Amino acid sequence: MSCGKPHETDCSEVLDKVYSYLDGELTEHDVAEIRVHLDECSPCLQEYDLDKAIKHLVAKHCGCDPVPADLRSKVLARIAEVRSELTAD
């Protein structure tokens, strides 16, 4: 996924860190890099908005249920698989 313009931070690197960004788990330097990239790259911004909406929806409807320890890693792995399938097309 890319808008076709060169960026200081690669689109795949930004998309790999989107959930960590949303969870506030990144360093200030990484946060700044992602913000700059999202300001410049419309496709990544759309993906970020989608991921943010999914995270909000899950929190709204599943926020009080205990989450299995490996669920997050399974979900992130599946997202990575789908992303790689989409970029391969």
PDB file of N, CA, C and O in Angstrom:
ATOM      1  N   MET A   1       0.846  -1.162   0.000  1.00  0.00           N
ATOM      2  CA  MET A   1       0.000   0.000   0.000  1.00  0.00           C
ATOM      3  C   MET A   1       0.893   1.226   0.000  1.00  0.00           C
ATOM      4  O   MET A   1       1.816   1.341   0.807  1.00  0.00           O
ATOM      5  N   SER A   2       0.609   2.130  -0.906  1.00  0.00           N
ATOM      6  CA  SER A   2       1.390   3.353  -0.982  1.00  0.00           C
ATOM      7  C   SER A   2       0.644   4.341  -1.862  1.00  0.00           C
ATOM      8  O   SER A   2      -0.162   3.961  -2.712  1.00  0.00           O
ATOM      9  N   CYS A   3       0.930   5.608  -1.641  1.00  0.00           N
ATOM     10  CA  CYS A   3       0.335   6.648  -2.474  1.00  0.00           C
ATOM     11  C   CYS A   3       1.210   6.928  -3.688  1.00  0.00           C
ATOM     12  O   CYS A   3       0.870   7.768  -4.522  1.00  0.00           O
ATOM     13  N   GLY A   4       2.337   6.226  -3.788  1.00  0.00           N
ATOM     14  CA  GLY A   4       3.240   6.404  -4.908  1.00  0.00           C
ATOM     15  C   GLY A   4       4.304   7.457  -4.691  1.00  0.00           C
ATOM     16  O   GLY A   4       5.181   7.629  -5.537  1.00  0.00           O
ATOM     17  N   LYS A   5       4.247   8.158  -3.588  1.00  0.00           N
ATOM     18  CA  LYS A   5       5.243   9.181  -3.273  1.00  0.00           C
ATOM     19  C   LYS A   5       6.271   8.599  -2.303  1.00  0.00           C
ATOM     20  O   LYS A   5       5.933   7.755  -1.473  1.00  0.00           O
ATOM     21  N   PRO A   6       7.513   9.043  -2.404  1.00  0.00           N
ATOM     22  CA  PRO A   6       8.518   8.549  -1.450  1.00  0.00           C
ATOM     23  C   PRO A   6       8.276   9.153  -0.058  1.00  0.00           C
ATOM     24  O   PRO A   6       7.910  10.321   0.079  1.00  0.00           O
ATOM     25  N   HIS A   7       8.487   8.335   0.950  1.00  0.00           N
ATOM     26  CA  HIS A   7       8.306   8.766   2.340  1.00  0.00           C
ATOM     27  C   HIS A   7       9.564   8.414   3.126  1.00  0.00           C
ATOM     28  O   HIS A   7      10.282   7.469   2.798  1.00  0.00           O
ATOM     29  N   GLU A   8       9.808   9.187   4.158  1.00  0.00           N
ATOM     30  CA  GLU A   8      10.946   8.887   5.023  1.00  0.00           C
ATOM     31  C   GLU A   8      10.763   7.534   5.704  1.00  0.00           C
ATOM     32  O   GLU A   8      11.722   6.779   5.866  1.00  0.00           O
ATOM     33  N   THR A   9       9.524   7.231   6.104  1.00  0.00           N
ATOM     34  CA  THR A   9       9.205   5.950   6.722  1.00  0.00           C
ATOM     35  C   THR A   9       8.354   5.152   5.743  1.00  0.00           C
ATOM     36  O   THR A   9       7.351   5.656   5.238  1.00  0.00           O
ATOM     37  N   ASP A  10       8.747   3.913   5.473  1.00  0.00           N
ATOM     38  CA  ASP A  10       8.051   3.064   4.519  1.00  0.00           C
ATOM     39  C   ASP A  10       6.635   2.737   4.991  1.00  0.00           C
ATOM     40  O   ASP A  10       6.383   2.582   6.186  1.00  0.00           O
ATOM     41  N   CYS A  11       5.714   2.637   4.028  1.00  0.00           N
ATOM     42  CA  CYS A  11       4.316   2.338   4.343  1.00  0.00           C
ATOM     43  C   CYS A  11       4.174   1.041   5.144  1.00  0.00           C
ATOM     44  O   CYS A  11       3.417   0.998   6.114  1.00  0.00           O
ATOM     45  N   SER A  12       4.881   0.002   4.756  1.00  0.00           N
ATOM     46  CA  SER A  12       4.752  -1.277   5.459  1.00  0.00           C
ATOM     47  C   SER A  12       5.199  -1.155   6.917  1.00  0.00           C
ATOM     48  O   SER A  12       4.620  -1.787   7.801  1.00  0.00           O
ATOM     49  N   GLU A  13       6.213  -0.358   7.164  1.00  0.00           N
ATOM     50  CA  GLU A  13       6.681  -0.147   8.539  1.00  0.00           C
ATOM     51  C   GLU A  13       5.617   0.586   9.362  1.00  0.00           C
ATOM     52  O   GLU A  13       5.381   0.254  10.524  1.00  0.00           O
ATOM     53  N   VAL A  14       4.987   1.575   8.752  1.00  0.00           N
ATOM     54  CA  VAL A  14       3.930   2.323   9.446  1.00  0.00           C
ATOM     55  C   VAL A  14       2.755   1.404   9.752  1.00  0.00           C
ATOM     56  O   VAL A  14       2.253   1.390  10.876  1.00  0.00           O
ATOM     57  N   LEU A  15       2.315   0.639   8.763  1.00  0.00           N
ATOM     58  CA  LEU A  15       1.156  -0.233   8.959  1.00  0.00           C
ATOM     59  C   LEU A  15       1.434  -1.345   9.958  1.00  0.00           C
ATOM     60  O   LEU A  15       0.520  -1.793  10.650  1.00  0.00           O
ATOM     61  N   ASP A  16       2.670  -1.794  10.044  1.00  0.00           N
ATOM     62  CA  ASP A  16       3.024  -2.804  11.042  1.00  0.00           C
ATOM     63  C   ASP A  16       2.927  -2.255  12.460  1.00  0.00           C
ATOM     64  O   ASP A  16       2.749  -3.015  13.412  1.00  0.00           O
ATOM     65  N   LYS A  17       3.042  -0.945  12.603  1.00  0.00           N
ATOM     66  CA  LYS A  17       3.045  -0.327  13.935  1.00  0.00           C
ATOM     67  C   LYS A  17       1.722   0.358  14.288  1.00  0.00           C
ATOM     68  O   LYS A  17       1.617   0.974  15.348  1.00  0.00           O
ATOM     69  N   VAL A  18       0.713   0.261  13.420  1.00  0.00           N
ATOM     70  CA  VAL A  18      -0.533   1.008  13.649  1.00  0.00           C
ATOM     71  C   VAL A  18      -1.184   0.660  14.981  1.00  0.00           C
ATOM     72  O   VAL A  18      -1.582   1.558  15.724  1.00  0.00           O
ATOM     73  N   TYR A  19      -1.300  -0.631  15.297  1.00  0.00           N
ATOM     74  CA  TYR A  19      -1.965  -0.986  16.553  1.00  0.00           C
ATOM     75  C   TYR A  19      -1.145  -0.566  17.766  1.00  0.00           C
ATOM     76  O   TYR A  19      -1.709  -0.156  18.781  1.00  0.00           O
ATOM     77  N   SER A  20       0.158  -0.663  17.675  1.00  0.00           N
ATOM     78  CA  SER A  20       1.008  -0.180  18.769  1.00  0.00           C
ATOM     79  C   SER A  20       0.856   1.328  18.918  1.00  0.00           C
ATOM     80  O   SER A  20       0.863   1.854  20.031  1.00  0.00           O
ATOM     81  N   TYR A  21       0.718   2.020  17.786  1.00  0.00           N
ATOM     82  CA  TYR A  21       0.489   3.472  17.795  1.00  0.00           C
ATOM     83  C   TYR A  21      -0.845   3.780  18.482  1.00  0.00           C
ATOM     84  O   TYR A  21      -0.918   4.652  19.348  1.00  0.00           O
ATOM     85  N   LEU A  22      -1.890   3.063  18.092  1.00  0.00           N
ATOM     86  CA  LEU A  22      -3.211   3.283  18.686  1.00  0.00           C
ATOM     87  C   LEU A  22      -3.225   2.973  20.178  1.00  0.00           C
ATOM     88  O   LEU A  22      -3.960   3.600  20.940  1.00  0.00           O
ATOM     89  N   ASP A  23      -2.409   2.002  20.592  1.00  0.00           N
ATOM     90  CA  ASP A  23      -2.369   1.606  22.003  1.00  0.00           C
ATOM     91  C   ASP A  23      -1.424   2.463  22.841  1.00  0.00           C
ATOM     92  O   ASP A  23      -1.316   2.263  24.051  1.00  0.00           O
ATOM     93  N   GLY A  24      -0.732   3.423  22.201  1.00  0.00           N
ATOM     94  CA  GLY A  24       0.192   4.282  22.931  1.00  0.00           C
ATOM     95  C   GLY A  24       1.433   3.545  23.406  1.00  0.00           C
ATOM     96  O   GLY A  24       1.991   3.876  24.452  1.00  0.00           O
ATOM     97  N   GLU A  25       1.871   2.541  22.638  1.00  0.00           N
ATOM     98  CA  GLU A  25       2.988   1.701  23.041  1.00  0.00           C
ATOM     99  C   GLU A  25       4.300   2.057  22.335  1.00  0.00           C
ATOM    100  O   GLU A  25       5.274   1.313  22.453  1.00  0.00           O
ATOM    101  N   LEU A  26       4.348   3.159  21.617  1.00  0.00           N
ATOM    102  CA  LEU A  26       5.539   3.528  20.857  1.00  0.00           C
ATOM    103  C   LEU A  26       6.300   4.663  21.526  1.00  0.00           C
ATOM    104  O   LEU A  26       5.761   5.399  22.352  1.00  0.00           O
ATOM    105  N   THR A  27       7.552   4.783  21.150  1.00  0.00           N
ATOM    106  CA  THR A  27       8.357   5.898  21.640  1.00  0.00           C
ATOM    107  C   THR A  27       7.871   7.191  20.987  1.00  0.00           C
ATOM    108  O   THR A  27       7.173   7.160  19.974  1.00  0.00           O
ATOM    109  N   GLU A  28       8.243   8.310  21.569  1.00  0.00           N
ATOM    110  CA  GLU A  28       7.863   9.607  20.998  1.00  0.00           C
ATOM    111  C   GLU A  28       8.401   9.751  19.576  1.00  0.00           C
ATOM    112  O   GLU A  28       7.734  10.321  18.712  1.00  0.00           O
ATOM    113  N   HIS A  29       9.603   9.238  19.333  1.00  0.00           N
ATOM    114  CA  HIS A  29      10.206   9.308  18.002  1.00  0.00           C
ATOM    115  C   HIS A  29       9.357   8.536  16.983  1.00  0.00           C
ATOM    116  O   HIS A  29       9.074   9.044  15.897  1.00  0.00           O
ATOM    117  N   ASP A  30       8.949   7.301  17.338  1.00  0.00           N
ATOM    118  CA  ASP A  30       8.114   6.503  16.433  1.00  0.00           C
ATOM    119  C   ASP A  30       6.758   7.159  16.204  1.00  0.00           C
ATOM    120  O   ASP A  30       6.248   7.162  15.083  1.00  0.00           O
ATOM    121  N   VAL A  31       6.177   7.708  17.252  1.00  0.00           N
ATOM    122  CA  VAL A  31       4.888   8.396  17.122  1.00  0.00           C
ATOM    123  C   VAL A  31       5.005   9.559  16.144  1.00  0.00           C
ATOM    124  O   VAL A  31       4.149   9.743  15.279  1.00  0.00           O
ATOM    125  N   ALA A  32       6.065  10.337  16.286  1.00  0.00           N
ATOM    126  CA  ALA A  32       6.271  11.481  15.391  1.00  0.00           C
ATOM    127  C   ALA A  32       6.431  11.028  13.939  1.00  0.00           C
ATOM    128  O   ALA A  32       5.867  11.640  13.032  1.00  0.00           O
ATOM    129  N   GLU A  33       7.203   9.950  13.714  1.00  0.00           N
ATOM    130  CA  GLU A  33       7.386   9.430  12.353  1.00  0.00           C
ATOM    131  C   GLU A  33       6.064   8.981  11.746  1.00  0.00           C
ATOM    132  O   GLU A  33       5.784   9.251  10.578  1.00  0.00           O
ATOM    133  N   ILE A  34       5.259   8.299  12.539  1.00  0.00           N
ATOM    134  CA  ILE A  34       3.978   7.807  12.029  1.00  0.00           C
ATOM    135  C   ILE A  34       3.038   8.970  11.742  1.00  0.00           C
ATOM    136  O   ILE A  34       2.344   8.958  10.725  1.00  0.00           O
ATOM    137  N   ARG A  35       2.999   9.966  12.608  1.00  0.00           N
ATOM    138  CA  ARG A  35       2.133  11.129  12.363  1.00  0.00           C
ATOM    139  C   ARG A  35       2.507  11.832  11.059  1.00  0.00           C
ATOM    140  O   ARG A  35       1.633  12.191  10.270  1.00  0.00           O
ATOM    141  N   VAL A  36       3.797  12.026  10.836  1.00  0.00           N
ATOM    142  CA  VAL A  36       4.253  12.662   9.595  1.00  0.00           C
ATOM    143  C   VAL A  36       3.823  11.823   8.398  1.00  0.00           C
ATOM    144  O   VAL A  36       3.312  12.357   7.414  1.00  0.00           O
ATOM    145  N   HIS A  37       4.026  10.522   8.481  1.00  0.00           N
ATOM    146  CA  HIS A  37       3.672   9.638   7.375  1.00  0.00           C
ATOM    147  C   HIS A  37       2.169   9.680   7.102  1.00  0.00           C
ATOM    148  O   HIS A  37       1.755   9.786   5.947  1.00  0.00           O
ATOM    149  N   LEU A  38       1.348   9.600   8.150  1.00  0.00           N
ATOM    150  CA  LEU A  38      -0.100   9.618   7.970  1.00  0.00           C
ATOM    151  C   LEU A  38      -0.574  10.938   7.372  1.00  0.00           C
ATOM    152  O   LEU A  38      -1.547  10.966   6.620  1.00  0.00           O
ATOM    153  N   ASP A  39       0.107  12.026   7.702  1.00  0.00           N
ATOM    154  CA  ASP A  39      -0.228  13.328   7.113  1.00  0.00           C
ATOM    155  C   ASP A  39       0.077  13.374   5.621  1.00  0.00           C
ATOM    156  O   ASP A  39      -0.566  14.109   4.871  1.00  0.00           O
ATOM    157  N   GLU A  40       1.066  12.582   5.192  1.00  0.00           N
ATOM    158  CA  GLU A  40       1.511  12.598   3.797  1.00  0.00           C
ATOM    159  C   GLU A  40       0.871  11.518   2.931  1.00  0.00           C
ATOM    160  O   GLU A  40       0.804  11.674   1.711  1.00  0.00           O
ATOM    161  N   CYS A  41       0.403  10.439   3.527  1.00  0.00           N
ATOM    162  CA  CYS A  41       0.025   9.247   2.762  1.00  0.00           C
ATOM    163  C   CYS A  41      -1.445   8.897   2.987  1.00  0.00           C
ATOM    164  O   CYS A  41      -1.807   8.338   4.023  1.00  0.00           O
ATOM    165  N   SER A  42      -2.272   9.223   2.028  1.00  0.00           N
ATOM    166  CA  SER A  42      -3.708   8.985   2.135  1.00  0.00           C
ATOM    167  C   SER A  42      -4.078   7.510   2.300  1.00  0.00           C
ATOM    168  O   SER A  42      -4.935   7.209   3.131  1.00  0.00           O
ATOM    169  N   PRO A  43      -3.475   6.565   1.549  1.00  0.00           N
ATOM    170  CA  PRO A  43      -3.838   5.157   1.745  1.00  0.00           C
ATOM    171  C   PRO A  43      -3.528   4.659   3.160  1.00  0.00           C
ATOM    172  O   PRO A  43      -4.315   3.909   3.736  1.00  0.00           O
ATOM    173  N   CYS A  44      -2.412   5.062   3.711  1.00  0.00           N
ATOM    174  CA  CYS A  44      -2.073   4.643   5.077  1.00  0.00           C
ATOM    175  C   CYS A  44      -3.016   5.294   6.088  1.00  0.00           C
ATOM    176  O   CYS A  44      -3.383   4.675   7.087  1.00  0.00           O
ATOM    177  N   LEU A  45      -3.400   6.525   5.831  1.00  0.00           N
ATOM    178  CA  LEU A  45      -4.347   7.200   6.721  1.00  0.00           C
ATOM    179  C   LEU A  45      -5.689   6.468   6.715  1.00  0.00           C
ATOM    180  O   LEU A  45      -6.314   6.315   7.765  1.00  0.00           O
ATOM    181  N   GLN A  46      -6.132   6.017   5.549  1.00  0.00           N
ATOM    182  CA  GLN A  46      -7.381   5.261   5.464  1.00  0.00           C
ATOM    183  C   GLN A  46      -7.272   3.951   6.239  1.00  0.00           C
ATOM    184  O   GLN A  46      -8.204   3.570   6.948  1.00  0.00           O
ATOM    185  N   GLU A  47      -6.144   3.263   6.109  1.00  0.00           N
ATOM    186  CA  GLU A  47      -5.932   2.014   6.848  1.00  0.00           C
ATOM    187  C   GLU A  47      -5.918   2.293   8.350  1.00  0.00           C
ATOM    188  O   GLU A  47      -6.497   1.534   9.128  1.00  0.00           O
ATOM    189  N   TYR A  48      -5.266   3.366   8.754  1.00  0.00           N
ATOM    190  CA  TYR A  48      -5.226   3.766  10.165  1.00  0.00           C
ATOM    191  C   TYR A  48      -6.643   4.014  10.675  1.00  0.00           C
ATOM    192  O   TYR A  48      -7.009   3.554  11.757  1.00  0.00           O
ATOM    193  N   ASP A  49      -7.442   4.750   9.887  1.00  0.00           N
ATOM    194  CA  ASP A  49      -8.819   5.039  10.300  1.00  0.00           C
ATOM    195  C   ASP A  49      -9.634   3.761  10.446  1.00  0.00           C
ATOM    196  O   ASP A  49     -10.435   3.639  11.373  1.00  0.00           O
ATOM    197  N   LEU A  50      -9.437   2.807   9.539  1.00  0.00           N
ATOM    198  CA  LEU A  50     -10.138   1.530   9.618  1.00  0.00           C
ATOM    199  C   LEU A  50      -9.708   0.767  10.870  1.00  0.00           C
ATOM    200  O   LEU A  50     -10.553   0.247  11.599  1.00  0.00           O
ATOM    201  N   ASP A  51      -8.409   0.699  11.122  1.00  0.00           N
ATOM    202  CA  ASP A  51      -7.908   0.000  12.307  1.00  0.00           C
ATOM    203  C   ASP A  51      -8.409   0.658  13.587  1.00  0.00           C
ATOM    204  O   ASP A  51      -8.742  -0.024  14.557  1.00  0.00           O
ATOM    205  N   LYS A  52      -8.461   1.976  13.581  1.00  0.00           N
ATOM    206  CA  LYS A  52      -8.957   2.718  14.748  1.00  0.00           C
ATOM    207  C   LYS A  52     -10.439   2.393  14.988  1.00  0.00           C
ATOM    208  O   LYS A  52     -10.859   2.206  16.130  1.00  0.00           O
ATOM    209  N   ALA A  53     -11.223   2.328  13.909  1.00  0.00           N
ATOM    210  CA  ALA A  53     -12.646   2.005  14.036  1.00  0.00           C
ATOM    211  C   ALA A  53     -12.843   0.578  14.555  1.00  0.00           C
ATOM    212  O   ALA A  53     -13.712   0.332  15.392  1.00  0.00           O
ATOM    213  N   ILE A  54     -12.032  -0.360  14.057  1.00  0.00           N
ATOM    214  CA  ILE A  54     -12.125  -1.748  14.524  1.00  0.00           C
ATOM    215  C   ILE A  54     -11.789  -1.827  16.003  1.00  0.00           C
ATOM    216  O   ILE A  54     -12.490  -2.489  16.769  1.00  0.00           O
ATOM    217  N   LYS A  55     -10.727  -1.159  16.402  1.00  0.00           N
ATOM    218  CA  LYS A  55     -10.320  -1.160  17.810  1.00  0.00           C
ATOM    219  C   LYS A  55     -11.427  -0.575  18.694  1.00  0.00           C
ATOM    220  O   LYS A  55     -11.712  -1.101  19.769  1.00  0.00           O
ATOM    221  N   HIS A  56     -12.039   0.502  18.240  1.00  0.00           N
ATOM    222  CA  HIS A  56     -13.130   1.132  18.996  1.00  0.00           C
ATOM    223  C   HIS A  56     -14.336   0.191  19.104  1.00  0.00           C
ATOM    224  O   HIS A  56     -14.935   0.057  20.170  1.00  0.00           O
ATOM    225  N   LEU A  57     -14.679  -0.452  17.994  1.00  0.00           N
ATOM    226  CA  LEU A  57     -15.812  -1.371  17.983  1.00  0.00           C
ATOM    227  C   LEU A  57     -15.581  -2.552  18.916  1.00  0.00           C
ATOM    228  O   LEU A  57     -16.476  -2.937  19.668  1.00  0.00           O
ATOM    229  N   VAL A  58     -14.392  -3.122  18.871  1.00  0.00           N
ATOM    230  CA  VAL A  58     -14.073  -4.249  19.752  1.00  0.00           C
ATOM    231  C   VAL A  58     -14.127  -3.797  21.209  1.00  0.00           C
ATOM    232  O   VAL A  58     -14.677  -4.503  22.054  1.00  0.00           O
ATOM    233  N   ALA A  59     -13.568  -2.639  21.507  1.00  0.00           N
ATOM    234  CA  ALA A  59     -13.573  -2.139  22.891  1.00  0.00           C
ATOM    235  C   ALA A  59     -15.006  -1.883  23.374  1.00  0.00           C
ATOM    236  O   ALA A  59     -15.337  -2.139  24.532  1.00  0.00           O
ATOM    237  N   LYS A  60     -15.832  -1.384  22.486  1.00  0.00           N
ATOM    238  CA  LYS A  60     -17.219  -1.066  22.844  1.00  0.00           C
ATOM    239  C   LYS A  60     -18.018  -2.326  23.165  1.00  0.00           C
ATOM    240  O   LYS A  60     -18.803  -2.342  24.113  1.00  0.00           O
ATOM    241  N   HIS A  61     -17.820  -3.373  22.379  1.00  0.00           N
ATOM    242  CA  HIS A  61     -18.649  -4.563  22.523  1.00  0.00           C
ATOM    243  C   HIS A  61     -17.997  -5.695  23.309  1.00  0.00           C
ATOM    244  O   HIS A  61     -18.682  -6.631  23.721  1.00  0.00           O
ATOM    245  N   CYS A  62     -16.718  -5.627  23.517  1.00  0.00           N
ATOM    246  CA  CYS A  62     -16.026  -6.724  24.207  1.00  0.00           C
ATOM    247  C   CYS A  62     -15.178  -6.213  25.367  1.00  0.00           C
ATOM    248  O   CYS A  62     -14.375  -6.962  25.924  1.00  0.00           O
ATOM    249  N   GLY A  63     -15.347  -4.962  25.730  1.00  0.00           N
ATOM    250  CA  GLY A  63     -14.480  -4.342  26.728  1.00  0.00           C
ATOM    251  C   GLY A  63     -14.529  -4.980  28.092  1.00  0.00           C
ATOM    252  O   GLY A  63     -13.557  -4.892  28.842  1.00  0.00           O
ATOM    253  N   CYS A  64     -15.636  -5.623  28.442  1.00  0.00           N
ATOM    254  CA  CYS A  64     -15.728  -6.160  29.794  1.00  0.00           C
ATOM    255  C   CYS A  64     -15.433  -7.657  29.858  1.00  0.00           C
ATOM    256  O   CYS A  64     -15.338  -8.226  30.946  1.00  0.00           O
ATOM    257  N   ASP A  65     -15.289  -8.286  28.716  1.00  0.00           N
ATOM    258  CA  ASP A  65     -14.982  -9.717  28.700  1.00  0.00           C
ATOM    259  C   ASP A  65     -13.473  -9.931  28.792  1.00  0.00           C
ATOM    260  O   ASP A  65     -12.704  -9.185  28.185  1.00  0.00           O
ATOM    261  N   PRO A  66     -13.045 -10.940  29.541  1.00  0.00           N
ATOM    262  CA  PRO A  66     -11.606 -11.229  29.577  1.00  0.00           C
ATOM    263  C   PRO A  66     -11.143 -11.738  28.208  1.00  0.00           C
ATOM    264  O   PRO A  66     -11.833 -12.516  27.551  1.00  0.00           O
ATOM    265  N   VAL A  67      -9.981 -11.287  27.806  1.00  0.00           N
ATOM    266  CA  VAL A  67      -9.431 -11.649  26.500  1.00  0.00           C
ATOM    267  C   VAL A  67      -8.373 -12.733  26.684  1.00  0.00           C
ATOM    268  O   VAL A  67      -7.492 -12.607  27.535  1.00  0.00           O
ATOM    269  N   PRO A  68      -8.458 -13.792  25.890  1.00  0.00           N
ATOM    270  CA  PRO A  68      -7.411 -14.813  25.975  1.00  0.00           C
ATOM    271  C   PRO A  68      -6.046 -14.199  25.663  1.00  0.00           C
ATOM    272  O   PRO A  68      -5.942 -13.289  24.841  1.00  0.00           O
ATOM    273  N   ALA A  69      -5.022 -14.691  26.312  1.00  0.00           N
ATOM    274  CA  ALA A  69      -3.685 -14.111  26.209  1.00  0.00           C
ATOM    275  C   ALA A  69      -3.145 -14.074  24.785  1.00  0.00           C
ATOM    276  O   ALA A  69      -2.446 -13.129  24.418  1.00  0.00           O
ATOM    277  N   ASP A  70      -3.454 -15.075  23.984  1.00  0.00           N
ATOM    278  CA  ASP A  70      -2.891 -15.126  22.639  1.00  0.00           C
ATOM    279  C   ASP A  70      -3.786 -14.508  21.562  1.00  0.00           C
ATOM    280  O   ASP A  70      -3.422 -14.526  20.386  1.00  0.00           O
ATOM    281  N   LEU A  71      -4.926 -13.971  21.929  1.00  0.00           N
ATOM    282  CA  LEU A  71      -5.852 -13.422  20.936  1.00  0.00           C
ATOM    283  C   LEU A  71      -5.245 -12.262  20.154  1.00  0.00           C
ATOM    284  O   LEU A  71      -5.351 -12.214  18.928  1.00  0.00           O
ATOM    285  N   ARG A  72      -4.614 -11.333  20.854  1.00  0.00           N
ATOM    286  CA  ARG A  72      -4.038 -10.168  20.172  1.00  0.00           C
ATOM    287  C   ARG A  72      -3.028 -10.594  19.117  1.00  0.00           C
ATOM    288  O   ARG A  72      -3.052 -10.089  17.995  1.00  0.00           O
ATOM    289  N   SER A  73      -2.151 -11.508  19.465  1.00  0.00           N
ATOM    290  CA  SER A  73      -1.134 -11.936  18.502  1.00  0.00           C
ATOM    291  C   SER A  73      -1.768 -12.668  17.326  1.00  0.00           C
ATOM    292  O   SER A  73      -1.299 -12.523  16.197  1.00  0.00           O
ATOM    293  N   LYS A  74      -2.813 -13.443  17.557  1.00  0.00           N
ATOM    294  CA  LYS A  74      -3.502 -14.121  16.458  1.00  0.00           C
ATOM    295  C   LYS A  74      -4.173 -13.112  15.526  1.00  0.00           C
ATOM    296  O   LYS A  74      -4.102 -13.247  14.305  1.00  0.00           O
ATOM    297  N   VAL A  75      -4.821 -12.108  16.101  1.00  0.00           N
ATOM    298  CA  VAL A  75      -5.484 -11.089  15.296  1.00  0.00           C
ATOM    299  C   VAL A  75      -4.457 -10.311  14.477  1.00  0.00           C
ATOM    300  O   VAL A  75      -4.655 -10.092  13.282  1.00  0.00           O
ATOM    301  N   LEU A  76      -3.368  -9.895  15.108  1.00  0.00           N
ATOM    302  CA  LEU A  76      -2.325  -9.161  14.383  1.00  0.00           C
ATOM    303  C   LEU A  76      -1.690 -10.012  13.289  1.00  0.00           C
ATOM    304  O   LEU A  76      -1.365  -9.500  12.218  1.00  0.00           O
ATOM    305  N   ALA A  77      -1.511 -11.301  13.546  1.00  0.00           N
ATOM    306  CA  ALA A  77      -0.949 -12.193  12.524  1.00  0.00           C
ATOM    307  C   ALA A  77      -1.897 -12.303  11.340  1.00  0.00           C
ATOM    308  O   ALA A  77      -1.458 -12.293  10.190  1.00  0.00           O
ATOM    309  N   ARG A  78      -3.176 -12.408  11.608  1.00  0.00           N
ATOM    310  CA  ARG A  78      -4.160 -12.508  10.516  1.00  0.00           C
ATOM    311  C   ARG A  78      -4.216 -11.212   9.718  1.00  0.00           C
ATOM    312  O   ARG A  78      -4.323 -11.247   8.492  1.00  0.00           O
ATOM    313  N   ILE A  79      -4.145 -10.081  10.390  1.00  0.00           N
ATOM    314  CA  ILE A  79      -4.125  -8.790   9.693  1.00  0.00           C
ATOM    315  C   ILE A  79      -2.902  -8.719   8.791  1.00  0.00           C
ATOM    316  O   ILE A  79      -3.001  -8.266   7.651  1.00  0.00           O
ATOM    317  N   ALA A  80      -1.766  -9.156   9.281  1.00  0.00           N
ATOM    318  CA  ALA A  80      -0.539  -9.157   8.479  1.00  0.00           C
ATOM    319  C   ALA A  80      -0.693 -10.067   7.256  1.00  0.00           C
ATOM    320  O   ALA A  80      -0.237  -9.720   6.166  1.00  0.00           O
ATOM    321  N   GLU A  81      -1.336 -11.236   7.432  1.00  0.00           N
ATOM    322  CA  GLU A  81      -1.567 -12.137   6.304  1.00  0.00           C
ATOM    323  C   GLU A  81      -2.430 -11.479   5.236  1.00  0.00           C
ATOM    324  O   GLU A  81      -2.110 -11.532   4.048  1.00  0.00           O
ATOM    325  N   VAL A  82      -3.523 -10.860   5.664  1.00  0.00           N
ATOM    326  CA  VAL A  82      -4.439 -10.212   4.720  1.00  0.00           C
ATOM    327  C   VAL A  82      -3.731  -9.064   4.015  1.00  0.00           C
ATOM    328  O   VAL A  82      -3.873  -8.898   2.803  1.00  0.00           O
ATOM    329  N   ARG A  83      -2.970  -8.271   4.764  1.00  0.00           N
ATOM    330  CA  ARG A  83      -2.218  -7.171   4.162  1.00  0.00           C
ATOM    331  C   ARG A  83      -1.261  -7.682   3.092  1.00  0.00           C
ATOM    332  O   ARG A  83      -1.159  -7.108   2.008  1.00  0.00           O
ATOM    333  N   SER A  84      -0.566  -8.763   3.409  1.00  0.00           N
ATOM    334  CA  SER A  84       0.398  -9.301   2.455  1.00  0.00           C
ATOM    335  C   SER A  84      -0.314  -9.863   1.228  1.00  0.00           C
ATOM    336  O   SER A  84       0.202  -9.745   0.116  1.00  0.00           O
ATOM    337  N   GLU A  85      -1.476 -10.467   1.403  1.00  0.00           N
ATOM    338  CA  GLU A  85      -2.264 -10.954   0.267  1.00  0.00           C
ATOM    339  C   GLU A  85      -2.722  -9.791  -0.613  1.00  0.00           C
ATOM    340  O   GLU A  85      -2.710  -9.894  -1.839  1.00  0.00           O
ATOM    341  N   LEU A  86      -3.122  -8.693   0.013  1.00  0.00           N
ATOM    342  CA  LEU A  86      -3.599  -7.531  -0.731  1.00  0.00           C
ATOM    343  C   LEU A  86      -2.471  -6.856  -1.501  1.00  0.00           C
ATOM    344  O   LEU A  86      -2.674  -6.397  -2.625  1.00  0.00           O
ATOM    345  N   THR A  87      -1.296  -6.794  -0.909  1.00  0.00           N
ATOM    346  CA  THR A  87      -0.180  -6.158  -1.597  1.00  0.00           C
ATOM    347  C   THR A  87       0.396  -7.049  -2.687  1.00  0.00           C
ATOM    348  O   THR A  87       1.035  -6.554  -3.615  1.00  0.00           O
ATOM    349  N   ALA A  88       0.177  -8.359  -2.587  1.00  0.00           N
ATOM    350  CA  ALA A  88       0.663  -9.290  -3.598  1.00  0.00           C
ATOM    351  C   ALA A  88      -0.170  -9.213  -4.873  1.00  0.00           C
ATOM    352  O   ALA A  88       0.304  -9.577  -5.949  1.00  0.00           O
ATOM    353  N   ASP A  89      -1.395  -8.744  -4.757  1.00  0.00           N
ATOM    354  CA  ASP A  89      -2.301  -8.648  -5.925  1.00  0.00           C
ATOM    355  C   ASP A  89      -1.911  -7.540  -6.813  1.00  0.00           C
ATOM    356  O   ASP A  89      -2.556  -7.313  -7.837  1.00  0.00           O
TER     357      ASP A  89
END
